[in-house]
């Protein structure tokens, strides 16, 4: 049978290991107590980012729908004199610009609109492009340092004559 000194005996090694585990558990209780407020802060920041990104995404979709409808309606403004003269389908530039601007004015709040409504008719007058810039205010991220209180989104859509 092997002989052990008192410090090498398996029973003594087990006790010292158990004591070390108990001491480590006591110390980790304080660490967990400090991590809870940090985790709450992280969740709050992530939640505020998700709320603001959702608001920006919804504003972009709404502006895109409005600009797309304005471009489609503007492309439908045909030059009737040219149709009667030689049967060609071309966009009436003045009427298309008027329709696009009126459509945007009716569907996008003026307070959110930044800059003019840009309407460009192609050289062959078979397509049109409508562009606006919309300002979307932040909801929660105003509280974060280094951030602006808004995002500016530029939305573009094109319409064309199919024939």
C-alpha positions, 0 to 999 in steps of 0.5 A: 500500500502506498504511503502518502504524506499529509499534503499529498493524501487524496482527501486533503486535495479534494478539500482544498479544491472544494474550498477553492470552488466555494470561494470562486462561487462567492466572488462570482456572485458580485460579478453577476450583480454588476453584469445585470445593469450592463446587460439592461443598458445593452438591451436598451441601446439595441432596442432603440436602434431597432425602433429607429431603423424600423421607422426609417424603413417604413418612411422609405417604403412610404416615400417609394410608393408615393414617388413610384405612383407619381412617376407612373401617373406622369408617364401617362401624360401623353402629348395629344397633339403629337398623337393626332399629328403622326401617331407617336406616343411621347410624354407631354413634359409640362403636364407630366411635371405638373402631375408628378409635383401635385401627386407628391404634394398630396401624398408626402407631408411638406414638413418631411420634404427636403428640397424640390421635387426633381422631375426629368423627362428623357430626351426621347420623351418616352421615360420620366424620372421623379426624385425626392429627398425626405427627412425622417426624425429619429425617435430614440436615437436622439439620446445617443451622443454623436448622432443627428436627430434625423436621417435624409432619404433620397428616393427615385423612381422611373416611369415609361411608355410601354409602346 
